[in-house]
Amino acid sequence: MSKSFENRVALVTGGSTGIGAAAALELAEGGASVIITGRTEATLRASAKRHARIDYVVADVANSSDAARTVDAVRARFDRLDVLVNNAGIAEIAALAEANAEHVRRIWETNVEGLIETTRLALPLLKNAKGTIVNVASTVADRPFANMSVYSASKAAVLALTRAWAKELAPLGIRVNAVSPGPIETPIFDPGKLRVSPAELESIGNAVLGLVPLERFGKPAEVASVIAFLASSAASYVTGAEYTVGGGIEA
């Protein structure tokens, strides 16, 4: 791609694998200096090794002190931030009868509270740069699945935040948009992370695939290219938008 992010700085949360890693690589290849975050240093290191302009901070977005430490690291190293990609998230499957307080807390702290706190802390840097925010939501925000009510609600919250912030931050020159991936081949579909058995995961995957007109799961790079577009000057008149990358998936 062209060097549309030359001399720009980007922060990608959840950048060790999947969509986050692909987005970090796309931005770095476009010329940006990129910092990625995640909870596991080994996977972060592997992701960072894909490009010389990618560096990492081991941090849990659900931990407010980690969020502060991340933004401090961006400030100390670059003293600017042009692009914030709020990608970090967890997905768990649970019927309502099993959606206890701990289940709700895990999802909400990462998918909603962590996103809010990271953005709040990064706001002064984004304001100075007249930067852009891309929040990663999900197609289940508008088309929720059974047994994923809390996860679906958390992603609906991400869309609400995106639309509200787009209006609130427009006077500061900050654009805010959302990308809603459908079924993508990422580690989030690991049975352990979803808290289901491999057989249950296979059944879920087959059911989901039946809803996708393109009849396949997407690739992380296919989402990353849309993230990069929204973060670029090519989307300079786009804010408050939701771009669905889901192979045509519908309810």
N, C-alpha and C positions, 0 to 999 in steps of 0.2 A: 504494500500500500504506500501511498505518498506520505511524505514526512509531515503530516498535518498536525502532529503533536510535538514538533520540534521546540525545545526549550520550555516544555510544559511539565508539570509534576502531577502525578496521579497516585491516589491511594485506593487500593482494592481490598476490601475486607473479605475474608474467606478465600484467599487467593492461592491456596496451596494445591487445590485439585479442581477438576470440573470446570464449571463456567468461570469461576474467579481466576483460575490459572490461565484459561484461554483468553480472558479479557486482558489480563496483565500482559500476556505475550503480544496481543494485538496492539495495545497501546505502546509498548516498548518498541515494537517494530515500526510504529509510526513516529518514533522519535522521543517519546516521553520517558522521563525518569519515573520509575514506578516502585512504590513500596506496597508489599502485600502483607496481610496478617493471617494468622491462624493459630490453632492451639498446639500443633505438632511440628516441631522443628525439622524433623527428617523430611516430611513432605513439603514444607516451606522451602527448605534448602534445594530440593529437587526441582521445584517450580522456578526458583530464582536462577538456577543454573541454565535455564533455557535461553536466557538473554542477559547480556552484560549490564543492561540498564534496569534490571529488576533486583531489588533488595528486599529484605523481610524483617518483620518484627514479630516475635512470638507473643501473641496476645489473644485473649478470649474476649470477643466483642460484648459478651454478656456481663463482663466485669468492668465497672465504671472506671476503676483505677487503671486497668489495661487500656481502655479507650483513651484516657488522658495521656498515658505514656506513649501511645501510638501517635497521637497528634503532636505531642511534644517532640517526638523523633522526627516527624516531617518538618516541623518548624526549625529544629536545630540543624538539620541537614540542608534544607532548601529555602526555608523562610518564605515559602509560598505553596499554594495548593490550587491547581486548576481544575482537577477532576476528582470527584469522590464517587466511587462505585460501592454502594452498600449491597454487597452480595452475600455476606455471611448469613447462614440460616440452617435450621435443622427441621427435619420432617419426621414425624412419628405417626403411626396408625393406631388409633384407639377408638373403640365404640364409646358412645356417651357414658355407658355404665362403668367404663374403665378409665374415663378421662378425669382422673383425680387431680388434686391441687398440685402435686409434683409434676405431673404431665403438663398441665397448663403453665406452670412456672418455667419449666425448661424451654418450652417453645416461645413463650412470650418474652422472656428475658433476652433471648438471642435475636428473634425475628423482629421484635418491635422496640423494646426498651433499649437494646444495644444500638440499633439503627438510629434511634432518636438521639441518644447521648453522643454517639460518634459525630453525627451531623452538627449537633449543637456546639460541640467543642471545636469542630473544624470551621465553623461559620466565619470567624474573623479572617482566616486565611483565604477562604473562598470569596469573601466580600472584597478583599484587597485585589484579588485576581479577576473578579467578575467571572467566577468559575461556574462549573456545572455539576449537577448531582444526578446520578443514575441509580435508581433504586430497583433491585431485582425482586419482583413480586412472583406471581404464578398464575397460570390459567385457572387454578382452583379458587382463586379469589372471587371470580365471577361465576364459575361453574364448579361448585364444591362437590367432592365425592363423599359418599357415606363413609363413616368411620375415620374421617379426617377433618372433623368439624373445627377443632382448635387450630390446626395448621392452616386450614382454609381461612378462618377468621383472622389469623395473624397476617396473612398475605392481603386480605381485604383491608386491614389496617394500613398496610404499606401503601396501597393505592390511595387511601384517604389522605395519608400524610403527604404523598406526592402531589396531589391536587391542591391541598391547602398550602403547602410550601411554595408551589409554583406561583400562587397569587401573592403570598406574603413576601417572597424574596425577589420578585420581579423588579421592584424599585431599586434593589441593590445590584441589578444586572446579573443575577444568578438564575440560571435555568434549572428546572427540576423535572425529570421525566422518569417513567418506569418501563421496564422490560418485563413481560410476563411469559416466561418459558412454559411450554407444555412438557410432555415426556421427553427428557433429555438423558442420554447415556452418561450418567455421572455417578460418583460414589454415594450420593444421597440415596440411591436405590439399593444400598447394601442392606441385607436382611437385618443385621444387627442394629444399624442406625434407625431403620423403620420399626424395629421391635416386632418383627414377624418371622416366621419360618421360611426357609428357601422355597418350599412348596407353595406357601401362601403368596410369596412374592411373585412367583411364576404365574400364578393364577391372576393376581392383580395386574401384572404386566400385560398378559394376554387380553384382559378386559379393557385396559386402557388403550392398547394398540388398536382394538376394534373401533375406537372412537375417532381415530386419526385418519382423515382422508388420504394423506400421503403414505399411509400404511408403513410407517417406520418411526423409530425413535430418532430424535434430533441429535446433532453433535454439539458439544460445547462451543466449538468454533463458530457455529451458525448463530448462536446467541451472542457471542463476543463481537461479531461484526456489527450487529445492531447496537450493542452498547457503545462501541467505538463511534458509530455514526452519530448517535445522540449526544455524545461527549464532544463531537467535533464542530468546527465552524460551519460545516455543511448543514447542520441543524440549528442554525443561529436564530431561527424564528419558530422553533418548536419548544414549547414548555407546557407542563401539565398534561402531557400525552402519555398514553399507555400503548406500547408496541407489543403485540402478541407474537411470539415465535413458537408456534405449536402445531405446525403441519396442518392447520385448518380445523383443529379440534373444536368441537361444540358440545353443548350439554346433551 
